Amino acid sequence: MDPRYLPIVDGLLLFALFVGAPSISAAIGYVAWKGKPNGFDRERFGLSAITAGAPGIALVVYAQRMQADVRTAQYLLQLACFVLGVVLLEVAGGCFVGVFTYRRRQAS
């Protein structure tokens, strides 16, 4: 059995790494720089980074240790866990950027 979808999966993962992660981090950092959402401050962005990062790390480590064979259905579960973990780490990275770029809104 020759899995022909592996280059597609590799391409999507590289896209998530080099395009998705910087885009999400930049978007969250820009929103923090604008002072939005209203209820957030530096501490809340830091707490959000920890809250999103911990399950992201756990999912990536779980997917790494699963050691599923490419030809089984368990590989799709491993791939889903890894991708969800990476997305959570991207959000955590954006919230971490938000800690440093946060600026209070001017009272009008």
JOFEN-V147963 format. One record per residue. N is the residue number from 1. PSI is psi as a letter, one per 30 degrees, with the letter a starting at -180 (NA if undefined). Layout:
n psi
N PSI
N PSI
This chain:
n psi
1 k
2 j
3 j
4 f
5 f
6 e
7 e
8 e
9 e
10 e
11 e
12 e
13 e
14 e
15 e
16 e
17 e
18 f
19 e
20 e
21 e
22 e
23 e
24 e
25 e
26 e
27 e
28 e
29 e
30 e
31 e
32 e
33 e
34 f
35 g
36 l
37 l
38 e
39 f
40 k
41 a
42 e
43 e
44 e
45 e
46 e
47 e
48 e
49 e
50 e
51 e
52 f
53 e
54 e
55 f
56 e
57 e
58 e
59 e
60 e
61 e
62 e
63 e
64 e
65 f
66 e
67 h
68 k
69 k
70 f
71 g
72 l
73 f
74 f
75 e
76 e
77 e
78 e
79 e
80 e
81 e
82 e
83 e
84 e
85 e
86 e
87 e
88 e
89 e
90 e
91 e
92 e
93 e
94 e
95 e
96 e
97 e
98 f
99 e
100 f
101 f
102 k
103 k
104 k
105 k
106 k
107 k
108 NA
